[in-house]
Amino acid sequence: MPAEHPEVERIAPLQPLEKEHDSSLDQYRSCKFEPSSLQIGKVKGSELDCGTQKELYGAKGESARLAAKADVAEGKTLQTPTDQGDGKFVPPKVDDKLLNVLTDAGVSKEAAEKVRAEINQNGQDPSSLLPELMKKNRVVAIGETHESPNPERDLGALAMADLKKAGATHLAIEAPERIQPELNEYMRTGKLDPKVLPPLLRDNDYLKMLEAARTSGLKITAVDANRKNPFAEREPYVNRDKYMADSVGEILDKNPANKVVFWVGSGHLEKSESPNYKTAADLLKEKTSTVTIDPIYASRGDGLYPINEITTGVKSPVAVETDKTPTLSGLPESKYATVPHFMRDYDYLFVYPSPKS
């Protein structure tokens, strides 16, 4: 990773691509869109650098380049993410009252409004999207923050029956494998002592999500490593990402018809920005078709997380595909993070109104 990353507040407004830029399209072949090289929105004179080309054409490589070049040859004006949406999901304009928080988060008003436009243009209903993702993938990996109230868990409870109809056979949860006998009994009787679950998974909204999975006919499976005390300094190290990925893989290997809803802390699902470590999602994507989802709760108000502040005022839950939203995908998770992570590290973001609102 480079020592510095482009700051979001430096994103420049993109201009429509005119014919004189045609030569820069030929550069597209040489662009390598690695996480460390993405520089969204930087325009160098009349040329478009790799990051800007990705913002215009997406990450679909040669086919996107040729399609864009054909449009230019036909005299078409390529649209950029600066076009405003209709405010379907989030207000297109940023309220001046939000500017101080955005500044703390390292985001300009201009950049925030570009992200909002992308959300309004590309947003989908999460409850309708989830079954479609399940049909197309063997693993739908749904990230969560271990807190309550939790809109992601509420959505999960509502979606379990549709996920089952779409082919899901198992719900894999971030709980130690040793509790599987209790989960088997729960699936048979409907009775579960919450104390057998990890402390952060004992909230009512999590229990309702489990019950929805049980009544829908999904087999609830604990896939995390057994640890006596995860906070004990002398506890032997276990690579939990690899352990959980292997456990999900075993479910898939047992029957080619098996498909898994993997419900886990979202940190296990981000695309690793380090060459020396792979997350559970990285490992699962090497094995089979896997899609990842990260929850975003709007209006945190602390200035730590850019996307949370940008989505202040979101009207209803909205799913956003990061491949189709280049400005959003280039946002850092937090400008204060020791190890940089970006919104592009997930396939989809599910943005919810603030649980506190």
C-alpha positions in Angstrom: 0.0 0.0 0.0 1.3 3.5 -0.7 2.0 5.7 2.3 -0.7 8.1 1.3 -4.2 7.8 -0.3 -6.1 10.4 -2.2 -8.3 12.3 0.3 -12.0 12.4 -0.5 -12.2 16.1 -0.2 -9.9 16.5 -3.2 -12.3 14.8 -5.6 -12.7 17.1 -8.6 -15.8 17.4 -10.7 -15.7 15.3 -13.8 -16.5 16.7 -17.2 -18.3 14.8 -19.9 -15.9 12.9 -22.1 -15.5 14.6 -25.5 -13.9 13.2 -28.7 -10.5 14.8 -27.9 -10.2 12.4 -25.0 -10.4 9.4 -27.4 -6.7 8.8 -27.2 -6.9 8.3 -23.5 -9.3 5.5 -24.0 -6.4 3.5 -25.4 -4.7 3.9 -22.1 -7.5 1.9 -20.5 -5.7 -1.4 -21.5 -2.7 -0.5 -19.3 -4.7 0.6 -16.3 -4.4 -1.9 -13.4 -7.2 -1.2 -11.0 -5.6 -2.6 -7.8 -6.9 -1.2 -4.5 -3.7 0.7 -4.0 -3.7 2.5 -7.3 -7.3 3.7 -7.5 -7.4 7.5 -7.6 -11.0 8.6 -8.1 -11.7 11.9 -9.8 -8.2 13.2 -10.6 -8.2 14.9 -14.0 -4.8 15.8 -15.6 -5.4 18.4 -18.3 -7.1 16.8 -21.2 -6.2 13.3 -20.2 -8.0 10.9 -18.0 -5.9 8.9 -15.6 -6.7 5.3 -14.7 -8.8 6.2 -11.6 -11.0 8.6 -13.7 -11.5 6.1 -16.4 -12.7 3.6 -13.8 -15.1 6.2 -12.4 -16.5 6.7 -15.9 -16.5 3.1 -17.2 -16.6 0.9 -14.1 -14.4 -2.1 -13.4 -15.4 -4.2 -16.3 -12.1 -3.9 -18.2 -11.8 -4.1 -21.9 -15.5 -4.5 -22.8 -16.3 -1.3 -20.9 -13.5 0.5 -22.6 -14.6 -0.6 -26.1 -18.2 0.3 -25.3 -17.2 3.7 -24.2 -15.0 4.2 -27.2 -17.9 3.3 -29.5 -20.2 5.8 -27.8 -17.6 8.5 -28.4 -17.3 7.5 -32.0 -21.1 7.9 -32.4 -21.0 11.3 -30.9 -22.6 10.4 -27.6 -21.8 12.3 -24.4 -20.9 10.0 -21.6 -22.6 10.7 -18.4 -20.6 11.1 -15.2 -21.6 10.6 -11.6 -22.1 14.3 -11.2 -25.6 14.0 -12.5 -28.1 14.5 -9.6 -30.6 11.8 -8.8 -34.2 12.5 -8.0 -33.8 12.0 -4.3 -35.5 8.6 -4.3 -33.5 7.3 -1.4 -31.5 10.2 0.0 -31.9 14.0 -0.4 -29.6 15.0 -3.4 -28.4 18.2 -1.7 -26.4 18.3 1.5 -27.8 20.5 4.2 -25.4 23.2 5.4 -26.0 22.0 8.9 -24.1 18.8 8.0 -21.0 20.5 6.7 -19.1 20.6 9.9 -19.6 16.8 10.4 -18.6 16.1 6.8 -15.5 18.2 7.3 -14.6 16.1 10.3 -15.1 13.0 8.2 -12.8 14.4 5.5 -15.5 14.8 2.8 -16.4 17.9 0.8 -19.9 19.0 0.1 -19.3 18.3 -3.6 -18.1 14.8 -3.0 -21.0 14.0 -0.7 -23.5 15.1 -3.3 -21.8 13.0 -5.9 -22.2 10.0 -3.6 -25.8 10.8 -3.0 -26.5 11.0 -6.7 -24.9 7.6 -7.2 -27.1 6.1 -4.5 -30.3 7.6 -6.0 -29.4 6.4 -9.5 -28.3 2.9 -8.5 -30.1 2.1 -5.3 -32.3 -1.0 -4.9 -34.7 -2.4 -2.3 -32.6 -4.7 -0.1 -35.5 -7.1 0.7 -36.0 -7.7 -3.1 -32.3 -7.9 -3.9 -31.4 -10.6 -1.3 -33.3 -13.5 -2.9 -31.8 -12.6 -6.3 -28.3 -12.6 -4.8 -29.1 -16.0 -3.3 -30.1 -17.4 -6.6 -26.9 -16.3 -8.2 -24.4 -17.3 -5.5 -23.7 -20.2 -3.2 -22.8 -17.9 -0.4 -24.6 -14.7 0.5 -22.4 -13.2 3.3 -24.2 -10.6 5.3 -22.1 -8.5 7.6 -23.4 -7.0 10.8 -22.3 -4.8 13.6 -22.8 -6.5 17.0 -25.2 -4.0 18.5 -28.8 -3.5 19.1 -31.2 -2.1 17.9 -30.0 -3.4 14.6 -31.9 -2.8 11.3 -29.7 -5.4 9.5 -31.0 -8.1 11.9 -34.6 -6.9 11.4 -34.2 -7.2 7.6 -32.7 -10.6 8.0 -35.7 -11.8 10.0 -38.0 -10.6 7.3 -35.9 -12.1 4.5 -35.2 -15.6 5.7 -38.3 -17.2 4.1 -37.5 -15.6 0.8 -33.8 -16.6 1.0 -35.0 -20.2 1.7 -37.2 -20.1 -1.4 -34.3 -18.7 -3.4 -32.2 -21.8 -2.5 -30.6 -21.2 0.8 -30.2 -24.4 2.9 -28.1 -23.2 5.9 -27.6 -20.1 8.1 -24.0 -20.1 9.2 -23.5 -17.9 12.3 -20.4 -16.5 14.1 -20.7 -18.8 17.1 -18.4 -21.5 18.5 -18.9 -24.9 17.0 -19.3 -26.4 20.5 -22.8 -25.0 20.8 -24.1 -27.0 17.8 -25.9 -29.5 20.0 -27.9 -26.7 21.6 -28.6 -25.3 18.1 -29.8 -28.7 16.9 -32.1 -29.0 19.9 -33.4 -25.5 19.2 -34.2 -26.4 15.6 -36.2 -29.4 16.9 -38.0 -27.7 19.8 -37.8 -24.0 19.2 -36.3 -23.5 22.7 -32.9 -21.8 23.1 -31.2 -20.4 26.1 -29.6 -17.2 24.8 -26.7 -17.6 27.2 -25.3 -20.4 25.0 -24.7 -17.7 22.3 -21.7 -15.3 22.4 -22.5 -12.2 24.6 -22.9 -9.9 21.6 -25.4 -12.2 19.9 -28.0 -12.4 22.7 -30.2 -9.4 21.8 -33.8 -9.9 20.9 -33.4 -8.8 17.3 -30.7 -11.5 16.8 -32.9 -14.1 18.4 -35.8 -13.1 16.1 -33.5 -13.5 13.1 -32.6 -17.0 14.3 -36.2 -17.9 14.8 -37.1 -16.7 11.3 -34.4 -19.0 9.9 -35.6 -21.9 12.0 -39.2 -21.6 11.0 -38.2 -21.1 7.3 -36.4 -24.5 7.4 -32.8 -23.3 7.3 -30.3 -25.4 9.2 -28.6 -23.1 11.7 -24.9 -23.9 11.9 -22.2 -22.5 14.2 -19.0 -22.1 12.2 -16.6 -20.2 14.5 -13.7 -21.6 16.4 -14.0 -22.9 20.0 -12.3 -20.5 22.4 -12.5 -20.6 26.1 -12.0 -16.8 26.4 -11.5 -14.8 23.2 -10.0 -11.9 25.3 -7.5 -14.0 27.2 -3.9 -13.1 26.3 -2.7 -16.7 26.7 -5.5 -18.1 24.5 -3.8 -20.0 21.6 -4.1 -18.0 18.4 -6.7 -19.2 15.9 -7.1 -17.6 12.5 -10.9 -17.2 12.8 -11.3 -16.0 9.2 -9.8 -19.2 7.8 -11.6 -21.3 10.4 -15.0 -19.9 9.5 -14.3 -20.0 5.7 -13.3 -23.6 6.1 -16.4 -24.4 8.1 -18.7 -22.8 5.5 -16.7 -24.7 2.8 -17.5 -28.0 4.5 -21.2 -27.2 4.4 -20.9 -26.6 0.6 -18.8 -29.7 0.0 -21.3 -32.0 1.7 -23.9 -31.4 -1.0 -23.6 -29.5 -4.3 -27.2 -28.2 -3.6 -26.2 -26.6 -0.3 -26.2 -22.8 -0.3 -25.3 -20.7 2.7 -26.4 -17.4 4.3 -23.3 -16.5 6.2 -24.2 -14.1 9.0 -21.0 -12.6 10.5 -19.3 -9.4 11.7 -18.7 -7.3 8.7 -15.0 -7.1 9.3 -14.7 -10.7 8.3 -16.2 -9.9 4.9 -14.2 -6.9 3.6 -11.7 -7.5 0.8 -8.3 -7.5 2.5 -6.1 -4.5 1.6 -3.1 -6.5 2.9 -1.1 -9.0 0.8 -0.3 -10.9 4.0 -3.8 -11.7 5.2 -7.1 -13.0 3.8 -10.5 -12.5 5.3 -13.2 -15.1 5.4 -14.7 -13.5 2.3 -11.4 -13.5 0.4 -11.1 -17.3 1.1 -14.7 -18.1 0.2 -14.5 -16.2 -3.0 -11.5 -18.3 -4.0 -13.6 -21.4 -3.5 -17.1 -20.5 -4.8 -19.5 -17.8 -5.8 -19.8 -15.4 -2.9 -21.3 -12.0 -2.5 -20.6 -9.7 0.5 -22.8 -7.1 2.2 -21.9 -4.4 4.7 -24.4 -2.5 6.8 -24.3 1.3 7.0 -26.2 3.2 9.6 -26.7 6.8 8.7 -26.3 9.9 10.9 -23.7 8.7 13.4 -22.8 12.4 13.9 -19.3 11.7 15.2 -17.4 12.4 11.9 -15.5 9.1 12.1 -17.1 7.4 9.1 -17.6 9.3 5.8 -20.4 7.2 4.3 -22.5 7.3 7.5 -22.4 11.0 7.5 -23.0 11.4 3.8 -26.2 9.2 4.0 -27.7 11.3 6.8 -31.4 11.7 5.9 -31.7 8.4 4.0 -35.4 7.8 3.7 -35.6 4.0 3.7 -33.2 1.1 3.5 -31.3 1.0 0.3 -28.9 -1.5 -1.3 -26.0 -0.1 -3.3 -23.6 -2.1 -5.5 -20.1 -0.7 -5.1 -19.1 -1.6 -8.7 -21.7 0.7 -10.0 -20.9 3.6 -7.7 -17.3 4.7 -8.2 -17.2 7.7 -6.0 -18.8 5.9 -3.2 -16.6 2.9 -3.6 -13.5 5.0 -3.3 -14.5 6.4 0.1 -12.3 5.3 3.0 -14.0 3.5 5.8 -12.6 6.1 8.1 -9.8 8.7 7.7 -8.6 7.7 11.1 -8.1 4.0 10.3 -4.6 2.7 10.9 -5.0 0.2 8.1 -6.9 1.9 5.2 -10.1 0.2 4.1 -12.6 1.4 1.5 -16.2 1.0 0.6 -15.1 -1.0 -2.5 -14.0 -3.8 -0.2 -17.6 -5.0 -0.1 -19.8 -5.9 -3.0 -22.9 -4.2 -1.6 -23.7 -1.7 1.0 -27.1 -1.8 2.8 -27.7 1.7 4.0 -30.3 2.1 6.8 -31.8 5.2 8.5 -30.2 5.7 11.9 -31.4 3.1 14.5 -31.6 6.0 16.9 -33.8 8.2 14.8 
